[in-house]
Every structure is written in C-alpha cells, then in structure tokens.
Amino acid sequence: MILYGSSIQEVVRVLGVEQVGVFLFEDLQTDPEQYYSKIFNFLAIDPVRGKSLTENEHQHPRVTQRGVEFLKSLNDSPARRLFLKLAGRRYRKKVFARMSEGASAERVSLPPAWDAQIATETYLGHRWMAETFGLELAEHGYPMELPARSSSTMLQSRGN
C-alpha cells in the first residue's frame, strides 16, 4: 500500500496521463465543492447531476470505536464468528450497527520511528505525482525529500 506512487506511475504508463486522475482527501476536507467539481470534470459528468449524487449520502459511515472493539472481540471467539457467518448478511449488518453505536473511531497513528522509513519509500512517488498532476502534496505534509539520515543507517534499520 505504501508504494502507491509506483502503482500510479504504472497505470499512467499503461493508460496515459490523460486517463488517470489523482484526487487528495485533504482537498475534499478543505473545499468539497471544488474537489467534486474536479472529479466531475475528469469523468466528464454533468456537474449538476454529479453534485446531486454527492449530497448528504453516507452509505459507508466511519466505523465507531465500539464497532472496532466488536470486530476485535470476534477474533477471540471462533464460535461467535462462525455463528455470524452462518446467520446471514442482513443479521450481521444489524448486529454490527447495534454494536457500533457511539463516537467515530480514533484516527490511526503510526509509531514515530516509522516516519523516516515511510518518507524514504514514498518521497520519489510524491515528487513525481506533484509534477505530473500539479498536486500540492508538500502543503499537505507529504514527504517530498529523502530524510536526513544517512543511507547506510537506513539500510541497517531495514535489516539489510
């Protein structure tokens, strides 16, 4: 998953840059209307129709903390997992909805020690995407440079 820059480069190589769109979640948070407008333009969708399809519909709301805890509890009970599997999709959805009431789940955080490794793996892809698609990735905090650590230190930390 961390090599998405390489994946996007490969898709562009196969389909061409005109056939590939990259849209940032940060842009959705900042200006939803402009974000959707960019997507509609890319897909050649009527903006009025597209806007009507995006308003006030949350078919997949964020999982709540209680929902996460419920899913974790299933890992401890093979019998309960089997029962829910056999009970059917509709029943599972009802149980999950009932067990998920409450606040949204907390944001996932990674250990700070991973920052340098993530930057090392992603910065070239970020730079390429910023140049190719005109994205303001640096403004959103995406790593755009190789971390300051020496390459020999990074190789040792990776177990090489």
C-alpha positions in Angstrom: 0.0 0.0 0.0 2.9 2.4 0.7 4.1 2.2 -2.9 1.0 3.8 -4.4 3.3 6.3 -6.2 4.8 3.4 -8.2 1.3 1.9 -8.8 0.1 5.2 -10.2 3.2 5.5 -12.4 2.5 2.1 -13.8 -1.1 2.9 -14.5 -0.1 6.1 -16.3 2.5 4.1 -18.3 -0.2 1.8 -19.5 -3.2 4.1 -19.9 -1.6 7.5 -20.3 -1.7 10.5 -18.0 -4.9 11.9 -19.5 -6.8 8.7 -18.4 -5.6 8.9 -14.8 -6.9 11.2 -12.0 -5.4 11.7 -8.6 -7.5 13.4 -6.0 -6.5 14.2 -2.5 -8.6 13.6 0.6 -7.1 16.8 2.1 -8.7 18.8 -0.8 -12.1 17.2 0.0 -11.8 18.3 3.6 -10.7 21.9 2.5 -13.2 22.6 -0.3 -15.7 19.7 -1.0 -17.4 21.6 -3.8 -14.2 22.2 -5.7 -13.0 18.7 -5.0 -16.1 17.1 -6.6 -16.0 19.6 -9.4 -12.5 18.4 -10.3 -13.7 14.8 -10.3 -16.8 15.6 -12.4 -14.6 17.4 -14.9 -12.2 14.4 -15.1 -15.0 11.9 -15.5 -16.9 14.2 -17.9 -20.0 14.1 -15.7 -22.6 16.9 -15.7 -21.7 18.9 -12.6 -25.3 19.5 -11.6 -26.1 15.7 -11.7 -22.8 14.8 -10.1 -23.4 17.3 -7.2 -26.9 15.9 -6.6 -25.3 12.4 -6.3 -22.8 13.5 -3.6 -25.1 15.4 -1.3 -26.0 14.1 2.1 -25.5 10.4 1.4 -23.2 8.4 3.6 -23.5 4.8 2.5 -20.4 3.8 4.4 -20.1 5.9 7.5 -16.9 5.8 9.5 -16.7 2.8 11.9 -17.1 3.8 15.5 -14.8 2.9 18.4 -17.4 0.4 19.7 -17.6 -1.1 16.2 -13.8 -1.6 16.2 -13.9 -3.2 19.6 -16.8 -5.5 18.5 -14.8 -6.6 15.5 -11.7 -7.3 17.7 -13.9 -9.3 20.0 -14.8 -11.6 17.1 -11.1 -12.6 16.8 -11.3 -14.0 20.3 -14.4 -16.2 19.6 -14.2 -18.5 16.6 -17.7 -19.9 17.6 -19.2 -16.4 17.5 -17.5 -15.7 14.2 -18.9 -18.9 12.7 -22.4 -18.2 14.1 -22.4 -14.7 12.5 -21.2 -16.1 9.2 -23.9 -18.7 9.1 -26.6 -16.2 10.3 -26.5 -14.2 7.0 -25.6 -10.8 5.8 -28.7 -8.9 7.0 -28.4 -10.2 10.5 -24.6 -9.4 10.6 -25.4 -5.8 9.5 -28.0 -5.4 12.2 -25.7 -6.8 14.9 -22.8 -4.6 13.7 -25.0 -1.5 13.6 -26.3 -2.2 17.1 -22.8 -2.9 18.5 -21.3 0.2 16.7 -23.4 3.0 18.2 -21.2 5.8 19.6 -18.5 8.1 18.5 -16.3 7.6 15.4 -13.2 5.5 15.8 -10.0 7.4 16.6 -7.5 8.2 13.9 -4.9 5.5 13.4 -1.4 6.7 14.4 1.8 5.1 13.5 4.9 4.9 15.7 7.2 8.0 15.1 10.1 5.7 14.3 8.3 4.8 11.0 8.4 8.4 9.7 11.8 8.2 8.1 11.1 4.8 6.5 7.8 6.0 5.1 9.4 9.1 3.8 12.2 7.0 2.2 9.7 4.7 0.5 7.3 7.4 -0.7 9.1 10.7 -1.5 10.0 9.9 -5.1 6.4 8.9 -5.9 5.2 12.1 -4.2 7.5 14.3 -6.2 6.5 12.5 -9.5 2.8 12.9 -8.7 3.2 16.6 -7.7 5.0 17.3 -11.0 2.8 15.1 -13.2 -0.6 16.0 -11.8 0.1 19.5 -10.4 -0.7 18.4 -6.9 0.3 20.5 -3.8 1.5 17.5 -1.8 4.2 19.4 0.2 1.5 21.7 1.5 -0.3 18.7 3.0 2.8 17.3 4.6 3.6 14.5 2.2 7.3 13.6 2.3 9.0 15.2 -0.8 12.6 14.7 0.1 14.9 11.9 1.3 15.1 12.0 5.1 18.3 13.4 6.7 19.5 10.1 7.9 22.4 8.5 6.0 21.6 5.8 3.6 23.8 3.3 5.5 21.8 3.9 8.6 18.6 3.3 6.7 19.9 0.1 5.3 20.8 -1.1 8.7 17.4 -0.2 10.1 15.7 -2.2 7.4 17.7 -5.3 8.3 19.9 -5.2 5.1 
